[in-house]
Structures are given as C-alpha cells and as structure tokens.
C-alpha cells in the first residue's frame, strides 16, 4: 500500500511539474531565477496593443534609482494597490518562443518584502495624451483614466476639457480616496 501511495505521489508530482513547465503561452520555460522587484505607487499610461495603464518596476540593481521600466503584463499572485511602493521577491521566468504580442519574461510573486504608503501630498505625473492617444474617458466633470481610476479634476475641470484638444498633455496628481486621482496641475 505504501509503495502504491509513493508511486501515485511521484506520478502526481511529475504531472504537476510538467503542467507548470508548459503553463505559459509560447514554448517551454527557459531560465528561472529569484529576483527582487520594486513596484511604483502609481500606474503610468502606455501603448502596447492598445492604450493601457502599466506597472512601473525596478529590478535588482535598479532599485532605488530614478529608472523605472514599464511592465505591460501582470505579476502573477500580486494585487497592486495604488499609493504604495512595494518590494517583492519574485520568480523571473524566461519563456522560450512567446507569442508575438507577449513578453518573454513572466514574474510570479513569492512574497511581499515591504509595502510602504507614500505621503498624502506626494505628487506624480501621468501622461493623459501622448503618441496621438487620449487616455482620458468621460465628460466634464466625471473623468476617468482608462476607466480604471476616477479623476477628481478639482478646480481644473474646464482647463482639462480645453487641453484635451492638445496633442500632448500631462497631469500632476496626488492619490485620492478609493483609488482615485486628484488633479493638481496640467502641463
């Protein structure tokens, strides 16, 4: 009986390992390493296949610098909450032969090393119009950023409406309640 259970456990383990090795689209898994990532406290506008909001990350030696990379994909098992800077330990997996529109890297969170709330008056810039794309949805005064974040345009609603005709537009924000953004100025 013990031998049958042991054999069943081995077969199940092999099945699970095989399944996880082929669980990403594309080819088999290449190199796997454990790395630390820092995730910035706000998402930035970007254009992949479509206009979208992306995480900003720093990996290993970039942590603590002013260099942030856009991350267009998810970090598996990570629940991002705006207003916090995260340090994560992740599995970095190279996917061989990924589909043309997907990354050759996958991150899977192992654990959160730290989660630090930014100060309430921390200002940050988000591109509202760039590369010919408008990331603002809705009409005055109920705007959102790609339907993901509500924008409290404060006393800038009329100015925002006018500037949406400009080819490029950046907003200065602080974090608001319920994952909203409070507009502080326009550039």
C-alpha positions, 0 to 999 in steps of 0.5 A: 500500500505504501509503495502504491501511495509513493508511486501515485505521489511521484506520478502526481508530482511529475504531472504537476511539474510538467503542467507548470513547465508548459503553463505559459503561452509560447514554448517551454520555460527557459531560465528561472531565477529569484529576483527582487522587484520594486513596484511604483505607487502609481500606474503610468499610461502606455501603448502596447496593443492598445492604450493601457495603464502599466506597472512601473518596476525596478529590478535588482540593481535598479532599485532605488534609482530614478529608472523605472521600466514599464511592465505591460503584463501582470505579476502573477499572485500580486494585487497592486494597490495604488499609493504604495511602493512595494518590494517583492521577491519574485520568480523571473521566468524566461519563456522560450518562443512567446507569442508575438504580442507577449513578453518573454519574461513572466514574474510570479510573486513569492512574497511581499518584502515591504509595502510602504504608503507614500505621503498624502501630498506626494505628487506624480505625473501621468501622461493623459495624451501622448503618441496621438492617444487620449487616455482620458474617458468621460465628460466634464466633470466625471473623468476617468483614466482608462476607466480604471481610476476616477479623476477628481479634476478639482478646480481644473475641470474646464482647463482639462476639457480645453487641453484635451484638444492638445496633442500632448498633455500631462497631469500632476496628481496626488492619490485620492480616496478609493483609488482615485486621482486628484488633479493638481496641475496640467502641463 
